[in-house]
Structure formats: C-alpha cells, structure tokens
Amino acid sequence: MGNLLKVLTCTDLEQGPNFFLDFENAQPTESEKEIYNQVNVVLKDAEGILEDLQSYRGAGHEIREAIQHPADEKLQEKAWGAVVPLVGKLKKFYEFSQRL
C-alpha cells in the first residue's frame, strides 16, 4: 500500500517508480478475508442500484401540476401515485449507502 501512495504522490514523472499492480487477480489474505466477504455481499447489490439510479426520472412534473391545481383531485392522485414508488427507491438507495 505504501508503494501505491508513493506513486500517487510522485511529482517527477520521468523518475517515477515502475511496478505493476494486478487488481483483477488480487486475492485477500487470511487476515483480510472476513472484511472482503462483508464488502463483497454489499457490492453484489451495486449493479442493480446503479441501474435504478440511472433510470431514476423523478416526479417533478406531476408534483408541479398538483401544486398548481390543488382542487383537482385527479392530479393530486396522479402526483401521489408517481411519488410513492420513488420514495421506496430513495429509501433503497439510502439503505444501500448505509450498508456501503
């Protein structure tokens, strides 16, 4: 780890250290195994979370319409129907961030 920090803080590019770090084939040591397993469980959910975040569109339009027309019950229900599932997604994102 110290060598990695040396490379990252090196300002002289011509005389910088020359070594190879193989991140793709790295394996945890026995002392790292427990933490590795804990982190691995959390990271398995990361791809699904990223997909949800990328497809998140919000409900700004529905909310604005409901605010502009407070007496229109259909717009209020439409806004509520758009907001409730998003609250569930936001809760999922928050819980993932806490686990991470």
N, C-alpha and C positions, 0 to 999 in steps of 0.2 A: 504494500500500500504506500509506503514511503517513496518508492521509486516512481509510482504514478503521480504523487504530489510534486515530486521534483520536475517531472516532465511538464505538468500543467503550469508550474510557476516559472519555468525556464524562459528567459527573455532572449537568450542568444541562440537563434535558430540554427546557425552554422555548426555550433559545437554542442548541440543538444544530445542527450543520451539516445542511443539506438537500441531498442529492445522491442519485443513483440508480446502483446498481451492477448491471449486466446480466450475471449469472453464466451464464445459459442460452446466451447468444450470444457469450460470450467466446472469443477465438481466441488461440493462443500466438503470441508474436513469434518472429522468426527465432532469437534467442538462447535462447528457451525451448523451441524445437521438439524438440530431442533429449531433454530431460528429459520433456517432455509425452508423447512416443512411448513412452518407457520405462515411465512410470507408467500410460499407457493400456493397455499389454499386460497389466500386473498386474491392473488394475481390471476387465478383461473377465472374469476368473475370480471376481470378488467376489460376483456374484449367486448362482452355484452354491454357493459356500462358505456364504453366508448361509442358503440353503435347507437345506443339510446341517446347519448349526448349529441351526436352528430345529426340525429333525426329530430331532435327537440325543436319545436317550432313556436311554442308559447301560445297564449290565447289573448294577445293584446287587442286584436280586432274585436273579438267577442266582448271583451271587458269594456272597451270604449263604447261600443254600441249600447250595452246595458246601462252604462253610466249616462249616456246622452238621452236615453229614453227610459227613465226609471219606472214609468207607468206601464210599459209594455211587458206583460208577463212572459210572453214567448221569448223575447230577447233575454230576459232575466234567466229563464230556464236554460236557454242555449249557452249563455255565459257560464252558468253553474256546471252544465254538462261538459264544457270544454276545460274548466278549471280543475275539477275534482280529479280526473286522471293525471293531470300534470302535477298536482300536489303529491300524489303517490310516487311519481317518477322522481320528483325533487327529494322526497324522503329516502328513496332508494339511493340516490346519488350521495346524500348526506351520510347515510349509514355506511356506504362503501368508503367514503372519505375517512370516517372514524375508524373503520377496520384497518384501512391502509396506514 
